[in-house]
């Protein structure tokens, strides 16, 4: 194949459960929960003021621009929250679609703000984040500080008899000086053991608390599902246009450098043969014979070019025979198995054919394999292509590789590409495409 996996770093010998309390991720998430409270207070106060003032002024015309300005400010606060989540939680959320006013001016801008669903979601985030920030701040701070405090109890239990007038932490008391205190060796070290368990559980508790923050940032501060889909379709359209342009350039180059050049030379040879026909019939016959060979070669090049555009066997007989003919031209033995009860849409069938074609070209050029297999089947509303070989492995979708381009082309039709190719082989490449009858 045309690219290799990067070497993987060796795993740490310390289990993740022991490293978690000291990991950077845990402390970044804890910091996120700590600073969420003051930020949430400011955002909640802002949202409450905007809603109250805007609602109160709705009886006049001023309520509408107040709401619009408040929503614009909420979008700015949302941008700050996305940046904070990206820095401390590693959450990368795309910015919502920018405001697009129908025409320049204040009122068109006000209308675009009020009609923007993203603006209202930002304001809703300012309201909903406050109660959760209060809970997560109190719970995480109490749990984390208590865990470390109990763990270190053997170091500071002496403060109770020295300054508090009791032998240790009081677990139970009757108000008359009688009770149970953690002052014995067993009690002290048992308390430290409980603290140790809390310290090791703390990272998972903190991570669990931040999960809801991740959901809120994704759901309320990012683009809507419809906007994301539109952006994805625009990207896919660009990929399709670029791919079509590249195919046209390839066809033009092949025609210019191959069949066209050969036909021009053929026309010149036939012209020379025509001139020699009366004076030197034998030489003219030789030139006509050579021209006949050139015609055969040009026809073969045109057939190969037509096969590269859309093979006739695929149109006439379907994917199974077309892939069998494709496998016959591969430099390594290929076993083809196609299990389809009917033919998919022509566009999907063509994409499946050219996907297998490119994968088998990689097998021929890069895999150093002795055999390969092609399996095609349908599962629910998807068509699955599996190409395997026993070659050297190391295939991947690194930038600039053929497989990266193939993955982009499949994504443009809602398909996907999965590669399993350890160094040393074997390689399995799975492609999925939507089934469209």
C-alpha positions as CSV (number, residue, x, y, z in Angstrom):
1,X,0.0,0.0,0.0
2,X,1.0,3.6,-0.4
3,X,1.4,4.7,3.2
4,X,2.3,3.3,6.6
5,X,1.1,3.7,10.0
6,X,3.2,5.9,12.3
7,X,4.9,3.9,15.1
8,X,2.9,3.8,18.2
9,X,4.3,5.0,21.5
10,X,4.8,2.4,24.1
11,X,2.2,2.3,26.8
12,X,3.0,3.5,30.2
13,X,3.8,0.8,32.8
14,X,1.7,2.7,35.4
15,X,-2.0,1.7,35.2
16,X,-4.3,4.5,34.3
17,X,-6.2,4.1,37.5
18,X,-3.1,5.0,39.5
19,X,-2.1,7.8,37.2
20,X,-5.6,9.4,37.0
21,X,-5.5,11.6,40.2
22,X,-2.2,13.2,39.0
23,X,-3.1,13.5,35.3
24,X,-3.3,16.8,33.6
25,X,-6.8,15.9,32.2
26,X,-8.2,15.5,35.7
27,X,-6.9,18.8,37.0
28,X,-8.0,20.6,33.8
29,X,-11.5,19.2,34.2
30,X,-11.5,20.1,37.9
31,X,-10.4,23.7,37.1
32,X,-13.2,23.8,34.5
33,X,-15.8,22.9,37.2
34,X,-14.3,25.4,39.6
35,X,-14.4,28.4,37.3
36,X,-17.8,27.4,35.9
37,X,-19.6,28.8,38.9
38,X,-18.5,32.5,38.7
39,X,-18.9,32.4,34.9
40,X,-22.4,30.8,35.2
41,X,-23.4,33.5,37.8
42,X,-22.4,36.2,35.3
43,X,-24.2,34.5,32.4
44,X,-27.3,33.8,34.4
45,X,-27.5,37.3,35.6
46,X,-27.0,38.6,32.1
47,X,-29.7,36.3,30.6
48,X,-32.1,37.2,33.4
49,X,-31.6,40.9,32.8
50,X,-32.0,40.5,29.0
51,X,-35.2,38.6,29.3
52,X,-36.7,40.8,32.0
53,X,-35.8,44.1,30.3
54,X,-36.7,42.9,26.9
55,X,-40.1,41.5,28.1
56,X,-40.8,44.6,30.0
57,X,-40.1,46.9,27.0
58,X,-42.1,44.8,24.5
59,X,-45.1,47.1,25.1
60,X,-42.9,49.6,23.3
61,X,-40.8,49.3,20.2
62,X,-37.6,49.2,22.3
63,X,-38.1,45.6,23.5
64,X,-37.3,44.2,20.1
65,X,-33.8,45.8,19.7
66,X,-33.1,45.0,23.4
67,X,-33.8,41.3,22.8
68,X,-31.7,41.4,19.6
69,X,-28.7,43.1,21.4
70,X,-29.1,40.6,24.3
71,X,-29.0,37.6,22.0
72,X,-26.0,39.0,20.2
73,X,-24.2,39.3,23.6
74,X,-25.3,35.8,24.4
75,X,-23.6,34.6,21.2
76,X,-20.4,36.3,22.4
77,X,-20.6,34.6,25.8
78,X,-21.1,31.3,23.9
79,X,-18.0,31.9,22.0
80,X,-16.1,32.3,25.3
81,X,-17.6,29.1,26.6
82,X,-16.6,27.1,23.4
83,X,-13.0,28.4,23.8
84,X,-13.0,27.4,27.5
85,X,-14.3,23.9,26.7
86,X,-11.8,23.5,24.0
87,X,-8.9,24.6,26.3
88,X,-9.9,22.6,29.4
89,X,-12.1,19.7,28.2
90,X,-10.7,19.2,24.7
91,X,-14.2,19.7,23.2
92,X,-14.0,21.1,19.8
93,X,-17.3,22.6,18.7
94,X,-17.7,24.4,15.5
95,X,-19.0,28.0,15.6
96,X,-22.7,28.4,14.6
97,X,-23.6,29.8,11.3
98,X,-22.9,33.5,11.2
99,X,-25.8,36.0,11.1
100,X,-26.9,36.8,7.5
101,X,-29.1,39.9,7.2
102,X,-31.2,40.1,4.0
103,X,-29.8,43.6,3.4
104,X,-27.6,46.2,5.2
105,X,-29.1,48.1,8.0
106,X,-30.1,47.9,11.7
107,X,-33.6,46.4,11.3
108,X,-32.5,43.6,8.9
109,X,-29.8,42.8,11.4
110,X,-32.3,42.8,14.3
111,X,-34.5,40.5,12.3
112,X,-31.7,38.1,11.5
113,X,-30.7,37.9,15.2
114,X,-34.3,37.2,16.3
115,X,-34.8,34.5,13.6
116,X,-31.5,32.7,14.4
117,X,-32.1,29.6,16.4
118,X,-28.5,29.5,17.5
119,X,-28.9,32.9,19.2
120,X,-31.9,31.6,21.3
121,X,-29.9,28.4,22.2
122,X,-27.1,30.5,23.5
123,X,-29.5,32.4,25.7
124,X,-31.0,29.1,26.9
125,X,-27.5,27.9,27.7
126,X,-26.9,31.0,29.9
127,X,-30.0,30.0,31.9
128,X,-29.6,26.2,32.1
129,X,-25.9,26.2,32.9
130,X,-26.3,28.1,36.2
131,X,-28.0,25.4,38.3
132,X,-25.8,22.7,37.0
133,X,-22.7,24.8,37.6
134,X,-23.7,25.3,41.2
135,X,-24.2,21.5,41.8
136,X,-21.1,20.4,40.0
137,X,-18.9,23.0,41.7
138,X,-20.2,22.1,45.2
139,X,-20.1,18.3,44.6
140,X,-16.7,18.1,42.9
141,X,-15.0,20.5,45.3
142,X,-16.4,18.7,48.4
143,X,-15.6,15.2,47.1
144,X,-12.1,16.1,45.8
145,X,-11.0,18.1,48.9
146,X,-12.5,15.6,51.3
147,X,-10.7,12.8,49.6
148,X,-7.3,14.4,49.8
149,X,-8.0,15.6,53.3
150,X,-8.9,12.1,54.6
151,X,-6.0,10.6,52.8
152,X,-3.6,13.0,54.7
153,X,-5.4,12.4,58.0
154,X,-2.4,10.7,59.6
155,X,-0.5,13.9,59.1
156,X,-2.9,16.4,60.6
157,X,-5.0,14.4,63.2
158,X,-2.9,16.0,66.0
159,X,-4.7,19.3,65.5
160,X,-7.8,17.9,67.3
161,X,-6.3,17.3,70.7
162,X,-4.0,20.3,70.3
163,X,-6.6,23.0,69.3
164,X,-10.1,21.5,69.2
165,X,-10.1,19.8,72.6
166,X,-11.2,16.4,71.2
167,X,-9.1,13.3,70.3
168,X,-10.0,13.2,66.7
169,X,-12.8,13.5,64.1
170,X,-16.1,12.8,65.9
171,X,-18.2,10.2,64.2
172,X,-20.9,10.1,66.8
173,X,-21.7,12.0,70.0
174,X,-24.5,12.3,72.6
175,X,-23.9,16.0,73.5
176,X,-22.7,15.0,76.9
177,X,-19.1,14.4,76.0
178,X,-19.6,10.8,75.0
179,X,-19.0,9.6,71.5
180,X,-16.8,7.8,69.0
181,X,-13.7,9.5,67.7
182,X,-11.3,8.5,65.0
183,X,-8.3,8.7,67.2
184,X,-7.0,5.1,67.4
185,X,-4.3,3.8,65.0
186,X,-6.9,1.7,63.2
187,X,-9.3,4.6,62.9
188,X,-6.6,7.0,61.6
189,X,-5.4,4.6,59.0
190,X,-8.9,3.5,58.1
191,X,-9.8,7.1,57.5
192,X,-6.8,7.5,55.3
193,X,-7.8,4.4,53.4
194,X,-11.2,5.8,52.7
195,X,-9.6,9.0,51.5
196,X,-7.4,7.0,49.2
197,X,-10.4,5.4,47.6
198,X,-12.0,8.8,47.2
199,X,-8.9,10.2,45.6
200,X,-8.8,7.3,43.1
201,X,-12.5,7.7,42.4
202,X,-12.3,11.5,42.1
203,X,-11.1,11.6,38.5
204,X,-14.0,9.5,37.3
205,X,-16.5,11.5,39.3
206,X,-15.1,14.8,37.9
207,X,-15.0,13.3,34.4
208,X,-18.6,12.2,34.8
209,X,-19.7,15.7,35.9
210,X,-18.0,17.3,32.9
211,X,-19.9,15.0,30.5
212,X,-23.1,17.0,30.9
213,X,-21.1,20.2,30.2
214,X,-19.8,18.6,27.0
215,X,-23.4,17.7,26.0
216,X,-24.6,21.2,26.7
217,X,-21.8,22.9,24.8
218,X,-22.3,20.6,21.8
219,X,-26.1,20.8,21.9
220,X,-26.7,24.5,22.7
221,X,-23.5,26.3,21.6
222,X,-22.7,24.5,18.4
223,X,-24.4,24.6,15.0
224,X,-27.7,22.9,14.6
225,X,-27.9,19.4,13.1
226,X,-29.5,21.0,9.9
227,X,-26.7,23.6,9.6
228,X,-24.0,20.9,10.2
229,X,-25.6,18.7,7.5
230,X,-25.7,21.7,5.1
231,X,-22.0,22.4,5.7
232,X,-21.2,18.7,5.2
233,X,-23.1,18.6,1.9
234,X,-21.3,21.8,0.8
235,X,-18.0,20.1,1.6
236,X,-19.0,16.9,-0.2
237,X,-20.1,18.9,-3.2
238,X,-16.7,20.5,-3.4
239,X,-15.1,17.1,-3.2
240,X,-17.3,15.8,-6.0
241,X,-16.6,18.8,-8.2
242,X,-12.8,18.5,-7.6
243,X,-12.9,14.8,-8.3
244,X,-14.9,15.3,-11.5
245,X,-12.4,18.0,-12.6
246,X,-9.5,15.7,-11.9
247,X,-11.1,12.9,-13.9
248,X,-11.7,15.3,-16.9
249,X,-8.1,16.4,-16.8
250,X,-7.0,12.8,-16.7
251,X,-9.2,11.8,-19.7
252,X,-7.9,14.9,-21.6
253,X,-4.3,14.0,-20.8
254,X,-4.8,10.3,-21.8
255,X,-6.4,11.3,-25.1
256,X,-3.8,13.9,-25.9
257,X,-0.8,11.8,-25.0
258,X,-2.2,8.4,-26.1
259,X,-4.8,7.9,-28.7
260,X,-4.7,11.4,-30.3
261,X,-0.9,11.3,-30.7
262,X,-1.1,7.8,-32.2
263,X,-3.8,8.7,-34.6
264,X,-1.9,11.8,-35.8
265,X,1.1,9.6,-36.5
266,X,-1.1,7.1,-38.2
267,X,-2.5,9.9,-40.5
268,X,1.0,10.9,-41.4
269,X,2.1,7.3,-42.1
270,X,-1.0,6.8,-44.3
271,X,-0.2,10.0,-46.2
272,X,3.3,8.8,-46.9
273,X,2.0,5.4,-47.9
274,X,-0.3,7.1,-50.4
275,X,2.6,9.0,-51.9
276,X,4.7,5.8,-52.3
277,X,1.8,3.7,-53.6
278,X,2.6,4.4,-57.3
279,X,6.4,4.5,-57.0
280,X,7.2,1.8,-54.4
281,X,4.1,-0.4,-53.8
282,X,6.1,-2.8,-51.5
283,X,7.2,0.1,-49.2
284,X,3.6,1.4,-49.2
285,X,2.3,-2.0,-48.3
286,X,4.7,-2.2,-45.4
287,X,3.7,1.2,-44.2
288,X,0.0,0.3,-44.4
289,X,0.7,-2.9,-42.4
290,X,2.4,-0.8,-39.7
291,X,-0.5,1.6,-39.8
292,X,-2.8,-1.3,-39.3
293,X,-0.9,-2.3,-36.1
294,X,-1.1,1.3,-34.9
295,X,-4.8,1.3,-35.4
296,X,-5.2,-1.8,-33.2
297,X,-3.0,-0.2,-30.5
298,X,-5.1,3.0,-30.7
299,X,-8.3,1.1,-30.4
300,X,-7.0,-0.8,-27.4
301,X,-6.1,2.5,-25.7
302,X,-9.5,3.9,-26.5
303,X,-11.1,0.8,-25.0
304,X,-9.0,1.1,-21.9
305,X,-9.9,4.8,-21.6
306,X,-13.6,4.0,-22.0
307,X,-13.3,1.3,-19.4
308,X,-11.8,3.8,-17.0
309,X,-14.8,6.2,-17.6
310,X,-17.5,3.6,-17.2
311,X,-16.9,0.0,-18.4
312,X,-19.6,-1.4,-20.7
313,X,-19.6,-4.7,-18.8
314,X,-20.7,-2.9,-15.7
315,X,-23.6,-1.3,-17.5
316,X,-24.6,-4.5,-19.3
317,X,-24.0,-7.2,-16.7
318,X,-23.7,-5.6,-13.3
319,X,-21.1,-5.5,-10.5
320,X,-20.3,-9.2,-10.2
321,X,-19.0,-9.7,-13.8
322,X,-17.4,-6.3,-13.9
323,X,-15.4,-7.0,-10.7
324,X,-14.4,-10.4,-12.1
325,X,-13.1,-8.8,-15.2
326,X,-11.3,-6.3,-13.1
327,X,-9.7,-9.0,-11.0
328,X,-8.5,-10.8,-14.1
329,X,-6.3,-7.8,-15.0
330,X,-4.8,-7.6,-11.5
331,X,-1.1,-8.7,-11.2
332,X,-1.9,-11.1,-8.3
333,X,-4.6,-13.8,-8.1
334,X,-7.9,-12.3,-6.9
335,X,-10.9,-14.3,-5.7
336,X,-14.2,-12.4,-6.2
337,X,-17.4,-13.1,-4.3
338,X,-20.5,-10.9,-4.9
339,X,-23.7,-11.6,-3.0
340,X,-26.3,-9.1,-4.1
341,X,-29.9,-10.0,-4.7
342,X,-30.4,-7.1,-7.1
343,X,-28.4,-4.2,-8.6
344,X,-28.0,-0.9,-6.7
345,X,-28.4,2.5,-8.3
346,X,-26.1,3.2,-11.2
347,X,-24.2,5.9,-9.3
348,X,-23.6,3.6,-6.3
349,X,-22.6,0.7,-8.6
350,X,-20.1,2.8,-10.4
351,X,-18.6,4.1,-7.2
352,X,-18.3,0.6,-5.8
353,X,-16.6,-0.5,-9.0
354,X,-14.0,2.3,-9.0
355,X,-13.4,1.8,-5.3
356,X,-12.5,-1.8,-5.8
357,X,-10.5,-0.8,-8.9
358,X,-8.4,1.6,-6.9
359,X,-7.9,-0.8,-4.1
360,X,-6.7,-3.6,-6.4
361,X,-4.4,-1.1,-8.1
362,X,-2.8,-0.5,-4.7
363,X,-2.5,-4.2,-4.2
364,X,-0.7,-4.6,-7.5
365,X,1.6,-1.6,-7.0
366,X,2.4,-1.5,-3.3
367,X,1.2,-4.5,-1.3
368,X,3.7,-7.2,-2.5
369,X,1.0,-9.7,-2.0
370,X,0.6,-13.2,-3.4
371,X,-3.2,-13.3,-3.3
372,X,-6.2,-11.1,-2.7
373,X,-9.9,-11.4,-2.2
374,X,-12.9,-9.2,-3.0
375,X,-16.2,-9.7,-1.1
376,X,-19.3,-7.7,-1.8
377,X,-22.6,-8.0,0.1
378,X,-25.6,-6.1,1.2
379,X,-26.5,-5.4,4.8
380,X,-29.8,-3.6,5.5
381,X,-29.5,-0.3,3.6
382,X,-25.7,-0.5,2.9
383,X,-23.5,-2.2,0.4
384,X,-20.2,-3.4,1.9
385,X,-17.0,-4.0,0.0
386,X,-14.1,-5.9,1.6
387,X,-10.8,-6.1,-0.1
388,X,-8.1,-8.2,1.6
389,X,-4.5,-9.1,0.7
390,X,-1.6,-11.0,2.3
391,X,0.9,-8.3,1.5
392,X,3.3,-6.3,3.7
393,X,0.6,-4.1,5.3
394,X,1.2,-0.6,6.6
395,X,-1.6,1.1,4.6
396,X,-3.2,4.2,5.9
397,X,-5.0,7.4,5.0
398,X,-2.1,9.8,5.6
399,X,-2.4,13.2,3.9
400,X,-1.7,12.9,0.2
401,X,-2.1,9.2,0.0
402,X,-4.5,7.5,-2.5
403,X,-6.5,6.0,0.2
404,X,-7.1,9.5,1.7
405,X,-8.5,10.7,-1.6
406,X,-10.6,7.5,-1.8
407,X,-12.0,8.1,1.7
408,X,-13.0,11.6,0.7
409,X,-14.8,10.4,-2.5
410,X,-16.7,7.8,-0.5
411,X,-17.7,10.4,2.1
412,X,-19.1,12.6,-0.6
413,X,-21.8,9.9,-1.2
414,X,-22.3,9.2,2.5
415,X,-19.9,6.3,2.5
416,X,-17.0,5.4,4.7
417,X,-13.6,3.6,4.5
418,X,-12.1,1.5,7.3
419,X,-8.5,0.2,7.1
420,X,-6.9,-2.6,9.1
421,X,-3.4,-2.9,8.0
422,X,-0.7,-3.7,10.6
423,X,2.9,-3.6,9.6
424,X,3.7,-7.0,8.1
425,X,0.1,-7.6,7.0
426,X,-2.4,-8.7,6.2
427,X,-4.5,-5.8,5.0
428,X,-8.2,-5.5,5.1
429,X,-10.0,-2.5,3.6
430,X,-13.7,-2.2,4.2
431,X,-15.8,0.3,2.2
432,X,-19.5,1.0,2.9
433,X,-21.9,2.8,0.6
434,X,-25.6,3.6,0.9
435,X,-27.9,1.2,-0.9
436,X,-30.0,3.1,-3.4
437,X,-32.1,1.1,-5.7
